[in-house]
């Protein structure tokens, strides 16, 4: 063979051998190709559960601080920011499904679906939670499977008729990508859908890739009752306290260790997030995770007030301030306010309010009530909501009602009967807290 051909073959062989390998070795979290942008933070169970961090070469070009109306703030990079900056290398040559909604956005508010398509990759299937892919529907009534008009990709809704895809629905998929903003309280249905997806992925042998996101509840410790199996439902399936203060990635790791012990999981961790603050919100733009959580204030109040969904008290649905506003046409708001102020609750201000809901409970009626505005990390939403309900029941014994007979929705929301029973017995908050504090503290 001529010398020049031998030289050409030698150069070609050298070039091929020097290319990063895209196939991940057994027991490893990253291939050499993926290792250019990410590193392994934690490798558990021989590569079954992996936490991935972005290298400085990915983060530095995006900057470190942002100038806001509150001054300079260190930026928080969610999983999507990092994976997108790395040109979605973790998904190259993958046939994947995508579970997301309107909150699946990067720091510039670009949607994950648009970013993927612009990068030349496209999910084979989109899975959407309650409120839909675009977060516009308060109640979904359409069929489970449809085609997205913008992308032409099939969308499977996991709320209206089906609650999970099952292992059969994931056939032909090798990776399930999950990217959405969750509120880590057990009754928030995104957590239930996430749990179902982890279970179905385990059964189907599909790897799960979580693009992690921060949440605003890191200022609090886990609180509330553990789930009583008698009250398991779509608004409560996770074996965690009511308020469990985990990101989607942290929760998935917990479940992979304790329940789904064959699940293959990779989590791209958030960079720059300090859980004990909510400063990240000031340096980014809030995207409401559901129609009735339009801002951070509603998200914070929601934790302690969602139990009113099981009563005849309006939570401000059909107004611009859901959960911040609450009341009823028959409520003596001035008397309620006077009792609230006697408690000297920390971290929250409240005052009277009147509103006319355009939808939901008391639609079209003038509602008299209270508005709650948390202003510091000392705000205790569970105590505030519990004391508020006690006061209403005490002042309005003939008008206030916990909905249900034999079965009560409030029990499903709390995951046990203890909240309702404590209200009915007029237990002090400290007495009520003693019922669940030990198990919540143990979880922390």
C-alpha positions in Angstrom: 0.0 0.0 0.0 1.4 3.4 -0.9 2.9 5.4 2.0 0.4 8.3 1.6 -2.5 5.9 2.1 -1.0 4.4 5.2 -0.4 7.9 6.5 -4.1 8.9 5.8 -5.4 5.8 7.5 -3.2 6.4 10.5 -4.4 10.0 10.8 -8.0 8.9 10.5 -7.6 6.2 13.1 -6.0 8.8 15.5 -8.8 11.2 14.9 -11.5 8.6 15.6 -9.8 7.4 18.8 -9.5 11.0 20.0 -13.2 11.8 19.6 -15.1 11.8 22.9 -17.1 8.6 23.4 -20.9 9.2 23.5 -21.7 5.8 25.0 -21.8 5.9 28.8 -19.7 3.1 30.4 -21.5 0.8 32.8 -21.5 2.2 36.3 -20.6 5.7 35.2 -22.8 8.8 35.3 -21.3 10.5 32.2 -19.8 9.5 28.9 -16.5 11.2 27.9 -18.5 13.3 25.4 -20.9 14.5 28.1 -18.0 15.0 30.5 -16.9 18.0 28.4 -19.8 20.1 29.9 -20.7 18.3 33.1 -19.1 16.5 36.1 -20.3 13.9 38.5 -21.3 15.4 41.8 -22.6 12.1 43.2 -22.6 8.5 41.8 -24.8 6.2 43.8 -25.6 2.5 43.2 -23.0 2.2 40.4 -24.4 4.9 38.2 -28.1 4.2 38.9 -28.7 7.5 40.7 -26.4 10.4 39.5 -26.3 14.1 40.4 -24.6 16.2 37.7 -23.1 19.6 38.0 -22.2 22.0 35.2 -18.5 22.8 34.6 -17.2 26.4 34.8 -16.9 26.4 31.0 -20.7 26.2 30.8 -21.5 28.7 33.6 -19.0 31.5 33.2 -20.1 32.6 29.7 -23.6 33.2 31.1 -22.4 35.7 33.8 -22.6 35.5 37.6 -24.6 38.5 38.8 -27.6 40.5 37.6 -28.6 44.1 38.3 -32.1 44.3 39.6 -34.3 46.9 41.2 -33.0 45.4 44.5 -29.3 45.8 43.5 -26.9 43.2 42.4 -28.1 39.6 42.8 -26.1 36.4 42.2 -27.8 34.5 39.4 -29.4 31.1 39.9 -29.0 28.7 37.0 -31.7 26.0 36.8 -31.1 22.7 35.0 -32.5 24.0 31.7 -30.2 26.9 31.7 -27.2 24.6 32.0 -28.3 21.8 29.7 -29.3 24.4 27.0 -25.9 26.2 27.3 -24.3 22.7 26.8 -26.3 22.3 23.5 -28.4 19.5 25.0 -25.5 17.1 24.8 -27.1 14.9 27.5 -29.9 14.1 25.0 -27.9 13.5 21.9 -29.0 10.4 20.0 -31.8 9.8 22.5 -35.4 9.1 21.9 -37.0 11.0 24.7 -40.3 12.1 26.1 -40.7 15.5 27.8 -42.8 16.2 30.9 -43.1 20.0 31.2 -45.5 23.0 31.3 -45.3 26.8 31.0 -42.7 27.0 33.8 -40.2 25.0 31.8 -38.2 28.1 30.8 -34.7 29.4 30.9 -33.5 32.7 32.5 -34.5 34.5 29.3 -38.0 33.0 29.4 -37.4 30.8 26.4 -39.5 27.6 26.7 -37.7 24.3 26.8 -39.6 23.0 23.8 -38.5 26.0 21.7 -34.9 25.7 22.9 -34.9 22.0 22.0 -36.3 22.5 18.5 -33.9 25.4 17.8 -31.0 23.0 18.8 -32.1 20.4 16.4 -33.7 17.9 18.8 -37.3 17.2 19.4 -39.1 15.0 22.0 -41.0 12.0 20.6 -43.8 12.7 23.1 -44.8 15.6 25.4 -46.4 14.8 28.8 -48.4 17.6 30.4 -49.7 17.9 34.0 -52.8 19.6 35.4 -53.4 23.0 33.8 -51.8 21.9 30.5 -48.6 22.4 28.6 -49.1 26.2 28.5 -50.6 26.6 32.0 -53.7 28.3 30.7 -56.4 25.9 31.8 -57.8 26.0 35.3 -59.8 22.9 34.5 -59.0 20.5 31.6 -61.8 18.7 29.9 -60.3 17.7 26.5 -59.2 14.2 25.5 -55.9 12.8 26.8 -54.0 12.6 23.5 -53.8 15.4 21.0 -51.2 17.1 18.7 -49.5 20.4 19.6 -50.4 22.9 16.9 -47.0 24.6 17.1 -44.6 21.7 17.0 -46.7 18.9 15.6 -45.7 16.7 18.6 -48.2 14.4 20.3 -49.2 15.6 23.8 -50.5 13.2 26.4 -52.4 14.9 29.2 -51.9 13.4 32.6 -54.9 14.9 34.4 -58.2 14.9 32.5 -58.8 11.2 31.7 -55.4 9.5 32.4 -53.3 10.1 35.4 -50.2 8.3 34.2 -48.8 7.0 30.9 -48.0 3.5 32.4 -45.0 1.5 31.3 -46.7 0.6 28.1 -47.1 4.3 27.2 -43.4 4.8 27.5 -42.5 2.0 25.0 -39.9 3.1 22.5 -38.7 5.9 24.8 -35.2 5.6 26.4 -35.1 8.8 28.4 -37.9 10.8 30.2 -36.9 14.4 30.6 -38.6 16.3 33.4 -38.6 20.1 33.7 -41.2 22.1 35.6 -41.7 24.3 38.6 -43.2 22.3 41.5 -44.4 23.6 44.8 -43.2 21.0 47.4 -46.4 20.5 49.3 -47.9 17.1 49.1 -51.4 18.1 47.8 -49.9 20.0 44.8 -50.7 17.6 41.9 -47.5 18.0 40.0 -45.7 16.1 42.7 -48.2 13.2 42.4 -47.8 13.1 38.6 -44.0 13.1 39.1 -44.3 10.2 41.5 -46.4 8.2 38.9 -43.9 9.0 36.2 -41.0 7.8 38.3 -42.8 4.5 39.0 -43.8 4.0 35.3 -40.2 4.8 34.1 -38.8 2.2 36.6 -41.2 -0.4 35.3 -40.4 0.4 31.6 -36.7 0.6 32.2 -36.6 4.2 31.0 -33.9 6.5 32.4 -35.2 9.8 34.0 -33.3 13.0 33.5 -34.4 15.8 35.9 -33.5 19.4 35.0 -33.8 20.7 38.5 -35.4 23.9 39.6 -35.4 25.9 42.9 -38.5 26.6 44.9 -39.5 29.3 47.4 -40.1 27.1 50.4 -36.5 26.5 51.5 -37.0 29.2 54.1 -39.0 26.6 56.1 -38.4 23.2 57.5 -40.5 20.1 56.6 -43.8 20.3 58.5 -47.2 18.6 58.7 -48.5 15.1 58.9 -47.0 12.2 57.0 -49.4 10.6 54.6 -51.9 8.2 56.2 -52.5 5.5 53.6 -56.2 5.6 54.2 -56.2 9.1 52.7 -54.0 8.5 49.7 -55.4 10.2 46.5 -54.3 12.3 43.6 -53.8 15.2 46.0 -51.6 13.1 48.2 -49.5 10.1 47.3 -46.0 10.9 48.4 -44.5 9.3 51.6 -43.4 12.7 52.9 -44.7 15.4 55.3 -47.3 17.8 53.9 -44.6 20.5 53.4 -41.5 18.6 52.3 -39.3 21.4 50.9 -37.5 19.4 48.2 -36.8 20.4 44.6 -38.0 18.0 42.0 -34.5 16.5 41.7 -34.2 16.1 45.5 -37.6 14.4 45.7 -36.8 12.1 42.8 -33.5 11.1 44.5 -35.3 10.4 47.7 -37.9 8.2 45.9 -35.2 6.4 43.9 -33.5 5.4 47.2 -36.6 4.5 49.2 -39.3 3.3 46.8 -38.2 3.0 43.2 -35.0 1.1 43.9 -34.4 0.0 40.2 -35.0 3.5 38.7 -32.2 4.9 36.6 -32.0 8.6 37.4 -29.8 11.6 36.5 -30.4 15.0 38.0 -28.8 18.2 36.7 -28.5 20.2 39.9 -29.3 23.9 40.2 -26.3 26.2 40.5 -26.2 29.3 42.8 -29.4 28.4 44.7 -29.5 29.2 48.4 -32.5 27.4 49.8 -32.9 29.5 52.9 -33.6 32.7 50.9 -36.0 33.7 48.2 -33.6 36.1 46.5 -33.6 33.9 43.4 -37.0 35.2 42.5 -35.7 38.8 42.5 -33.1 37.9 39.9 -35.4 36.0 37.7 -39.0 36.2 36.5 -41.8 34.4 38.2 -43.8 32.1 35.9 -47.0 31.0 37.6 -46.9 27.2 38.0 -50.7 27.1 37.9 -53.4 29.7 37.1 -54.1 30.4 40.8 -50.5 30.8 41.8 -49.8 34.0 39.9 -47.0 35.3 42.1 -44.7 34.5 44.9 -47.0 35.9 47.5 -49.8 33.5 46.5 -47.3 30.6 46.5 -46.2 31.4 50.1 -49.8 31.8 51.4 -51.0 28.7 49.6 -49.1 26.3 51.9 -51.3 27.1 54.9 -54.5 28.1 53.2 -55.1 25.4 50.7 -57.2 23.5 53.4 -59.9 26.0 52.9 -60.6 24.3 49.6 -62.4 21.7 51.8 -64.7 24.4 53.3 -67.2 27.0 52.3 -64.6 29.8 52.5 -63.6 31.4 49.2 -59.9 31.4 48.5 -60.1 34.3 46.1 -60.3 32.1 43.0 -61.7 34.2 40.2 -59.8 37.3 41.5 -56.4 38.7 40.8 -55.2 37.6 44.3 -56.0 34.0 44.8 -55.0 32.7 48.3 -54.0 36.2 49.3 -57.7 37.1 49.5 -60.2 34.8 51.3 -63.6 35.1 52.9 -67.4 34.6 52.5 -70.4 36.9 52.0 -71.5 36.2 55.6 -68.0 36.8 57.2 -67.7 39.5 59.9 -64.3 40.5 58.6 -63.7 43.2 61.3 -64.2 40.7 64.1 -62.0 38.1 62.4 -59.3 40.8 61.9 -59.4 41.8 65.6 -58.9 38.2 66.7 -56.0 37.7 64.2 -54.2 40.7 65.5 -54.4 39.4 69.1 -52.1 36.5 68.0 -49.1 38.6 67.1 -48.3 36.4 64.2 -44.8 37.0 62.8 -43.8 37.8 59.3 -47.3 38.6 57.9 -49.6 41.6 57.7 -53.3 41.3 57.2 -56.3 43.6 56.7 -59.9 43.5 55.6 -60.9 43.2 51.9 -64.0 43.0 49.7 -64.0 41.2 46.4 -66.4 39.7 43.8 -65.1 36.5 42.3 -65.7 36.1 38.6 -65.6 32.3 38.9 -65.6 29.5 41.5 -67.2 29.8 45.0 -69.5 32.8 45.5 -69.1 33.9 41.8 -70.7 37.2 41.3 -71.3 37.8 45.0 -69.6 40.4 47.2 -67.3 38.5 49.5 -66.1 40.0 52.8 -62.8 38.8 54.0 -59.1 39.1 54.9 -56.0 39.7 52.8 -52.7 38.2 54.0 -49.3 39.6 53.0 -46.2 37.7 54.1 -43.1 39.9 54.3 -40.3 38.0 56.1 -38.9 34.5 56.6 -40.7 34.4 60.0 -44.0 33.9 58.3 -45.5 30.5 59.4 -48.1 29.6 56.8 -49.4 26.5 58.6 -49.9 28.3 61.9 -51.5 31.3 60.2 -54.0 29.3 58.2 -54.9 27.1 61.1 -55.5 30.0 63.5 -57.5 31.7 60.8 -59.8 28.7 60.4 -60.2 28.3 64.2 -61.2 32.0 64.4 -63.8 31.7 61.6 -65.3 28.6 63.1 -65.5 30.1 66.6 -67.1 33.4 65.4 -69.4 31.8 62.8 -70.4 28.4 64.2 -73.6 28.3 62.2 -72.2 29.5 58.9 -68.8 27.9 58.6 -68.8 24.4 57.2 -66.2 21.8 56.4 -67.5 20.1 53.3 -68.2 16.4 53.3 -70.0 13.6 55.1 -68.1 10.5 56.1 -65.4 11.5 53.7 -63.9 15.0 53.7 -61.7 16.6 51.0 -59.8 18.5 53.7 -58.6 15.1 55.0 -57.2 14.2 51.5 -55.5 17.6 51.3 -53.8 17.2 54.7 -53.2 13.4 54.1 -54.8 12.5 57.5 -57.9 13.3 59.5 -55.9 15.2 62.2 -56.3 18.7 60.8 -60.1 18.5 60.6 -60.4 16.8 64.0 -58.2 19.5 65.6 -60.3 22.3 64.1 -63.5 20.5 65.3 -62.1 20.1 68.8 -60.8 23.7 68.8 -57.2 22.6 69.7 -54.6 25.3 70.1 -52.0 25.4 67.4 -49.4 24.0 69.7 -51.6 21.1 70.6 -52.2 20.5 66.9 -48.5 20.8 66.1 -47.6 18.2 68.7 -49.6 15.6 66.7 -47.2 15.7 63.7 -44.1 17.6 64.8 -42.1 14.5 65.7 -42.5 12.7 62.3 -41.9 15.9 60.4 -38.7 16.7 62.4 -37.5 13.1 61.8 -37.9 13.5 58.1 -35.7 16.7 58.1 
